[in-house]
């Protein structure tokens, strides 16, 4: 029979306690990288927009939803991209290929759909700085003036199942322990690595990878990810089949205020501040 000393169990328990303490501490102290955190549990469900693209037979495209920074349907805490959820239907008798998707800004600059969340975030930060350098106010969130015409709320997902994240905070936990720094930082690295992998997994699960072939009668739903473009003008999907090629384009006038802060309220005339009605004599009413 193999025997284990009391000291062995004590050392083993101490190591386990240190690791758990480090885990909880780093969660509480916010050392988990923000860019890898999931959305908060009280995030509103995604809003169903359900806007049809102008006809481009045999392809029928609908914009199902738009998920923007911190808005309804957000699944990442600080997602520096815009997620356009679309449905694609091939109503023809031949296969067709969705070759590419392009978001166009008001100046006609095209932006292709992204395939890497971290590259998209770098591109969005660069755009944000460019807007500010040109004196254009920029808001990461959708903006209070965005008109989302839809039929209500619905939970939209490109596919079944979701990525599992490690919670970034543990409410009410109390830890009284002396934790070795190497264990502490190892825990931080482990959590960040796990959450980063989970973000990538969910991103790829939702993304419509292009080019994409649709069989006759087939319908697909999924997300097109773009950098955070201020006041986008249109969303275009180029497709082709044996008969030729065409582009399905949706004008985005209803997103004119996307990433645009609300204009400040106009200042009242000096004599009317505070709501006082100044008379002809300049005396305030009693």
PyMOL commands that set and color helices and strands:
alter all, ss='L'
color gray80, all
select helices_A, chain A and resi 6-28+34-36+117-133+181-206+253-255+270-275
alter helices_A, ss='H'
color red, helices_A
select strands_A, chain A and resi 47-48+51-52+59-67+82-90+96-104+110-112+152-153+212-214+219-226+234-241+244-251
alter strands_A, ss='S'
color yellow, strands_A
deselect
rebuild
show_as cartoon
